[in-house]
Amino acid sequence: MKIKLNGIFVDDQQKALDFYTDILGFKKSQDFPVGEFRWITVASPEGGDAELALEPNANPDARVFQEAMFKQGIPMTAFEVDDLEGEVKRLTDLDVAFTTGPTDAGEVTFAVFVDTCGNLIQIYQPKS
């Protein structure tokens, strides 16, 4: 068993695709229509075969869940980076809003930002 696909709910799929590719630097992997929505996945340009699906939060229960996690400050997913301080500076320079700056958490240092699509996203750097 392996992790190949994970998904997050987004309030606007095109806005999410723009943010995850133009700002975060992921590459679009799949994008095709599925009914009134699209099946959109992005992947890391650094390799690996895991993809992130940008799923519409059109389901009312999904929207309630997403809003509750945001209000409680809980990130919906996390991405590993090699240089947390550098990534925070790069994203801040691109006007990404952080809710938590670089924070030492023992085995990792992490930060949390708003993805503009209804989610908090954590980035972390493991300590070597």
Backbone bond lengths (Angstrom), bond angles and torsions (degrees), N, CA, C in turn:
res aa  C-N    CA-C-N  psi(-1)  N-CA   C-N-CA  omega(-1)  CA-C   N-CA-C  phi
1 M - - - 1.444 - - 1.527 107.85 -
2 K 1.328 116.38 138.64 1.462 120.41 178.08 1.519 109.69 -144.15
3 I 1.305 116.11 158.09 1.463 120.77 176.77 1.522 107.71 -87.62
4 K 1.324 116.06 115.85 1.460 122.09 -179.47 1.521 111.34 -113.13
5 L 1.332 115.55 -30.75 1.462 119.89 -175.16 1.517 109.65 -143.92
6 N 1.325 115.51 134.33 1.444 121.95 172.35 1.516 105.87 -132.53
7 G 1.300 118.10 157.84 1.454 120.05 -178.19 1.506 112.18 -135.96
8 I 1.315 114.97 155.02 1.457 120.99 172.44 1.518 107.32 -132.80
9 F 1.318 116.08 150.60 1.457 120.98 176.30 1.522 108.55 -82.92
10 V 1.316 115.15 141.18 1.462 121.15 178.18 1.527 108.54 -132.88
11 D 1.328 115.58 150.63 1.468 118.66 -177.85 1.529 112.94 -82.11
12 D 1.329 117.28 -16.82 1.470 121.38 -179.30 1.527 106.53 -152.91
13 Q 1.314 117.07 112.85 1.470 119.99 -173.31 1.523 112.66 -65.23
14 Q 1.328 119.07 -39.25 1.469 119.50 -179.49 1.519 110.61 -68.10
15 K 1.340 116.43 -42.85 1.466 120.10 177.64 1.531 109.86 -60.48
16 A 1.326 115.66 -40.78 1.465 119.98 179.20 1.534 110.74 -65.13
17 L 1.328 116.91 -44.55 1.466 119.78 178.85 1.522 110.24 -59.86
18 D 1.314 116.99 -43.16 1.471 120.49 178.85 1.532 110.75 -61.76
19 F 1.332 116.64 -45.49 1.462 119.81 -178.15 1.532 110.91 -65.52
20 Y 1.322 116.90 -46.90 1.468 119.80 -174.54 1.534 112.77 -71.12
21 T 1.333 116.97 -24.86 1.468 118.94 177.95 1.539 110.78 -95.54
22 D 1.325 117.35 -52.52 1.471 120.25 -173.96 1.533 112.70 -72.37
23 I 1.313 117.55 -37.11 1.467 120.53 -175.94 1.536 111.46 -95.49
24 L 1.336 116.19 -52.86 1.465 118.09 -176.88 1.522 112.71 -78.15
25 G 1.328 117.29 -26.10 1.466 120.21 176.37 1.517 115.27 95.27
26 F 1.341 117.68 9.13 1.465 118.94 175.19 1.524 109.38 -71.71
27 K 1.304 116.59 162.73 1.467 120.69 177.01 1.522 108.81 -108.31
28 K 1.336 115.14 143.58 1.454 119.76 177.08 1.519 108.66 -67.91
29 S 1.313 115.88 130.84 1.456 120.88 179.83 1.527 111.34 -104.22
30 Q 1.330 116.78 -51.72 1.463 120.91 179.85 1.526 108.42 -134.16
31 D 1.325 115.90 145.79 1.465 121.19 177.53 1.515 107.29 -159.97
32 F 1.315 116.14 100.40 1.464 119.85 176.64 1.521 109.73 -146.43
33 P 1.349 116.29 154.67 1.462 119.49 -176.36 1.519 112.21 -70.01
34 V 1.340 113.13 142.51 1.465 121.56 173.18 1.522 105.37 -137.23
35 G 1.323 115.98 97.18 1.458 119.46 -176.15 1.512 110.25 62.53
36 E 1.326 116.59 -131.35 1.462 120.46 -179.41 1.533 112.31 -82.83
37 F 1.328 117.51 -5.69 1.463 121.50 -178.69 1.524 110.38 -116.29
38 R 1.323 117.22 -169.77 1.463 122.71 178.98 1.520 108.82 -128.82
39 W 1.335 114.83 151.31 1.458 120.77 170.17 1.516 106.03 -95.90
40 I 1.330 114.98 107.12 1.463 120.35 -176.40 1.518 108.35 -121.97
41 T 1.323 115.72 128.37 1.458 119.99 172.97 1.528 108.61 -129.27
42 V 1.323 114.14 150.75 1.466 120.94 175.13 1.517 107.58 -125.90
43 A 1.322 114.87 157.94 1.464 120.85 -179.27 1.523 109.01 -139.45
44 S 1.304 114.78 161.91 1.455 120.03 179.26 1.519 110.46 -75.64
45 P 1.324 118.39 136.18 1.470 119.98 174.29 1.526 111.91 -73.43
46 E 1.336 116.17 -8.82 1.464 120.61 -178.47 1.522 112.82 -85.98
47 G 1.339 116.30 -0.10 1.460 118.96 177.52 1.507 113.02 110.92
48 G 1.333 114.58 -174.18 1.449 120.15 -173.64 1.516 109.30 85.16
49 D 1.308 116.58 159.85 1.461 118.03 -177.82 1.518 113.20 -112.67
50 A 1.320 118.09 9.43 1.461 120.96 177.04 1.527 110.33 -76.60
51 E 1.328 115.33 142.01 1.450 121.18 178.13 1.527 109.48 -124.41
52 L 1.332 114.92 155.30 1.456 122.27 177.52 1.521 107.57 -114.05
53 A 1.341 116.63 121.38 1.473 121.51 177.62 1.522 108.99 -88.29
54 L 1.330 115.32 134.08 1.468 122.30 177.24 1.515 107.09 -99.13
55 E 1.320 115.62 92.66 1.455 121.53 -170.30 1.524 111.20 -96.34
56 P 1.332 116.82 136.10 1.468 119.28 179.83 1.524 111.28 -65.32
57 N 1.340 115.59 141.97 1.461 118.94 178.65 1.529 110.74 -92.82
58 A 1.312 116.72 35.96 1.465 121.35 -177.33 1.526 112.34 -65.77
59 N 1.308 117.92 -26.10 1.456 121.44 176.03 1.531 108.30 -68.61
60 P 1.324 119.01 122.87 1.468 120.23 -176.89 1.525 112.88 -56.04
61 D 1.308 118.52 -36.18 1.465 120.28 179.18 1.528 110.68 -67.61
62 A 1.321 116.99 -36.82 1.466 120.57 177.32 1.519 110.00 -63.85
63 R 1.323 116.35 -41.98 1.463 120.75 -179.44 1.535 110.47 -63.83
64 V 1.331 116.63 -43.90 1.474 120.52 178.61 1.529 109.91 -61.07
65 F 1.334 116.57 -44.81 1.469 121.22 178.75 1.523 110.50 -60.20
66 Q 1.332 116.50 -48.81 1.461 121.18 -178.49 1.531 110.53 -59.99
67 E 1.325 117.34 -46.34 1.463 120.74 -178.92 1.529 111.44 -65.60
68 A 1.320 117.58 -37.84 1.466 120.92 179.23 1.526 110.92 -65.39
69 M 1.321 117.36 -42.47 1.466 120.45 179.50 1.524 110.24 -64.79
70 F 1.327 116.35 -40.21 1.469 120.18 179.15 1.521 110.34 -63.40
71 K 1.334 116.81 -47.66 1.470 120.73 -178.65 1.525 111.96 -61.75
72 Q 1.333 116.57 -32.67 1.459 120.24 -179.88 1.528 112.58 -85.69
73 G 1.333 116.30 -2.98 1.460 120.05 177.88 1.517 114.09 77.10
74 I 1.326 116.40 23.91 1.465 120.75 -176.90 1.529 110.13 -97.14
75 P 1.332 118.06 119.72 1.467 120.55 177.88 1.528 111.60 -64.32
76 M 1.329 115.36 144.45 1.462 120.95 179.81 1.522 112.56 -82.91
77 T 1.316 116.46 -24.54 1.460 120.56 175.17 1.522 108.14 -160.45
78 A 1.323 116.08 175.64 1.460 120.65 -178.64 1.523 109.33 -140.02
79 F 1.316 114.77 145.57 1.465 121.42 177.45 1.524 108.88 -122.99
80 E 1.311 116.28 135.93 1.465 120.90 177.95 1.520 109.76 -83.79
81 V 1.315 116.14 138.97 1.466 121.70 176.23 1.523 108.84 -127.37
82 D 1.329 115.40 157.85 1.463 120.38 179.07 1.524 112.17 -85.21
83 D 1.358 116.57 -27.44 1.472 121.81 -176.08 1.520 108.19 -137.42
84 L 1.323 116.19 90.18 1.469 120.22 -175.63 1.522 111.90 -60.31
85 E 1.318 117.55 -48.51 1.469 120.51 -178.33 1.528 110.80 -59.59
86 G 1.320 117.15 -43.35 1.454 121.18 178.86 1.517 112.36 -64.73
87 E 1.325 116.12 -38.82 1.467 119.53 -179.51 1.525 110.80 -70.77
88 V 1.326 117.31 -38.58 1.466 120.32 177.11 1.531 109.29 -62.32
89 K 1.318 117.91 -43.04 1.467 120.72 178.90 1.521 110.61 -64.61
90 R 1.346 117.10 -45.23 1.472 120.18 179.89 1.523 110.87 -59.25
91 L 1.329 117.27 -45.96 1.462 120.40 -178.17 1.524 111.80 -71.22
92 T 1.315 117.36 -38.12 1.470 120.30 177.04 1.524 109.95 -61.92
93 D 1.328 117.23 -40.22 1.468 121.12 177.12 1.522 111.64 -63.07
94 L 1.346 117.47 -22.13 1.471 122.13 177.78 1.533 111.02 -96.29
95 D 1.347 116.00 15.58 1.470 123.34 177.04 1.519 114.39 68.90
96 V 1.324 117.87 24.34 1.462 120.98 173.06 1.528 107.51 -76.61
97 A 1.339 115.35 132.83 1.464 121.29 -177.69 1.527 110.26 -91.02
98 F 1.319 115.12 123.48 1.465 120.87 176.89 1.528 109.61 -96.96
99 T 1.331 116.31 136.99 1.465 121.40 174.45 1.521 110.32 -95.58
100 T 1.329 116.36 -23.03 1.460 122.54 177.55 1.524 107.73 -138.45
101 G 1.318 116.23 120.30 1.455 120.11 177.35 1.515 110.18 -76.53
102 P 1.319 116.75 179.79 1.466 119.89 -179.75 1.527 111.77 -50.45
103 T 1.331 114.76 125.60 1.461 122.18 -174.67 1.517 109.73 -133.16
104 D 1.316 115.65 128.83 1.467 120.71 177.09 1.525 108.78 -77.99
105 A 1.325 116.06 123.81 1.467 120.76 179.86 1.525 110.53 -124.26
106 G 1.303 117.14 34.40 1.458 120.29 177.31 1.518 112.27 86.59
107 E 1.308 116.91 -92.62 1.467 121.02 -177.66 1.521 113.20 -77.52
108 V 1.338 117.18 -17.85 1.463 122.14 -179.16 1.519 109.90 -139.44
109 T 1.324 115.13 162.65 1.457 122.88 165.47 1.513 105.58 -113.52
110 F 1.341 117.50 136.23 1.466 118.78 -176.31 1.521 110.24 -136.75
111 A 1.331 114.72 166.02 1.461 123.77 172.52 1.523 106.51 -146.95
112 V 1.322 116.49 159.16 1.469 121.11 -177.63 1.524 109.08 -130.93
113 F 1.332 115.75 133.61 1.464 120.60 179.21 1.523 111.06 -130.63
114 V 1.338 114.60 166.54 1.464 122.65 178.54 1.527 107.86 -93.62
115 D 1.334 116.40 130.47 1.469 118.86 -177.81 1.534 113.94 -88.53
116 T 1.316 117.26 4.75 1.473 125.80 179.87 1.525 112.88 69.79
117 C 1.317 118.29 3.09 1.466 122.35 -176.89 1.524 111.20 -120.96
118 G 1.348 115.81 14.96 1.461 120.06 176.66 1.516 115.33 104.58
119 N 1.341 116.83 7.61 1.466 119.65 -174.94 1.519 112.82 -126.98
120 L 1.316 114.00 151.91 1.455 121.04 165.73 1.528 106.38 -98.48
121 I 1.315 115.87 135.76 1.460 121.90 -178.65 1.529 108.24 -123.46
122 Q 1.304 115.84 134.27 1.460 120.86 178.83 1.526 109.34 -100.20
123 I 1.315 115.93 138.62 1.461 120.93 166.95 1.514 106.50 -116.23
124 Y 1.314 116.07 144.91 1.470 118.85 -177.38 1.522 110.02 -144.05
125 Q 1.317 113.94 153.40 1.460 121.32 175.75 1.514 107.72 -125.67
126 P 1.335 117.02 115.92 1.466 118.96 176.62 1.528 109.74 -66.10
127 K 1.325 114.75 147.30 1.460 118.79 174.37 1.522 108.00 -83.99
128 S 1.301 115.58 140.54 1.464 117.78 -177.60 1.502 111.56 -89.70
